[in-house]
Amino acid sequence: MTTSTDEQAAPHTATTPSSASAASSSAPVRVTVVVGSNRTGRFGPVVARWLVDRVRDHDDFEVDVVDVAETDLPTTFAPTPEVTAQLAEVTPKLASAEAFVVLTPEYNHSYPAALKNLIDWHFHEWRAKPVALVSYGGVSGGLRATEHLRQVFAELHATTVRDTVSFHNAHGSFDDEGRLKDPTGPDAAAKVMLDQLAWWGRALREAKEKRPYG
Ligand SMILES: Cc1cc2nc3c(=O)[nH]c(=O)nc-3n(C[C@H](O)[C@H](O)[C@H](O)COP(=O)(O)O)c2cc1C
């Protein structure tokens, strides 16, 4: 930050608040993609590969990934040394994110317990950040999981973006190489959703620069 004293001392090199703000608003939005299933033999990584590629292809983002299958957080909230070590791996990837894309399958009309556990182990990390939701499943395409997650993230002061991507009959939508048989619809839907996520990511970054949330 530049103070008025800095500006007096070096008027030709000082960064003005408006130019600092312009630089920060043009920087890529740091997105963490959360992969929400951990079942042995899961289909999640196939959808995750497609999704991470879409986020990487988008000009507005810098991407990191958190996979619940690679975190081993207990469902009892006890801060043991093992838990502290696990959190040291995962929490910084959530804390440094300015926005999230959460990938969820549908399990029994909702999202997986492992995803809820990761969410519940954190609080500030979600706060005042936008969340885009991508789902997959059988007949429902995971839409019920998505709607349940909207309620959870509202409680955490996160804002879910309006548009989503969902894969009905997900297993049948990808070929044996893990590529979408027809990417036209999903790619277009991902673009719309990610454009909204970028808008929210930048808007909330600028808002927080002016005034801390809460
Ligand atoms: C325990 C369980 C419950 C499921 N419940 C639903 C469901 O309610 N609706 C649905 O459309 N698909 C349901 N499915 C299908 C899954 O969404 C689908 O198999 C998906 O690939 C699971 O994600 P994963 O392979 O990454 O674990 C269920 C699957 C499992 C294992």
The ligand as an ORCA input file, in Angstrom:
! r2SCAN-3c Opt
* xyz 0 1
  C     -23.729    -44.525     -2.093
  C     -24.190    -44.041     -3.449
  C     -25.396    -43.385     -3.552
  C     -25.812    -42.899     -4.790
  N     -26.970    -42.178     -4.872
  C     -27.317    -41.575     -6.025
  C     -28.440    -40.708     -6.091
  O     -29.126    -40.463     -5.114
  N     -28.721    -40.111     -7.273
  C     -27.966    -40.339     -8.400
  O     -28.283    -39.770     -9.451
  N     -26.900    -41.155     -8.369
  C     -26.544    -41.764     -7.222
  N     -25.437    -42.579     -7.160
  C     -24.635    -42.732     -8.378
  C     -23.404    -41.850     -8.277
  O     -23.710    -40.483     -8.337
  C     -22.418    -42.188     -9.380
  O     -22.110    -43.566     -9.281
  C     -21.125    -41.386     -9.267
  O     -20.214    -41.882    -10.210
  C     -20.509    -41.485     -7.886
  O     -19.336    -40.706     -7.821
  P     -17.906    -41.402     -7.594
  O     -17.829    -42.505     -8.630
  O     -16.901    -40.328     -7.843
  O     -17.911    -41.938     -6.203
  C     -25.023    -43.118     -5.954
  C     -23.815    -43.830     -5.821
  C     -23.397    -44.275     -4.590
  C     -22.067    -44.983     -4.477
*
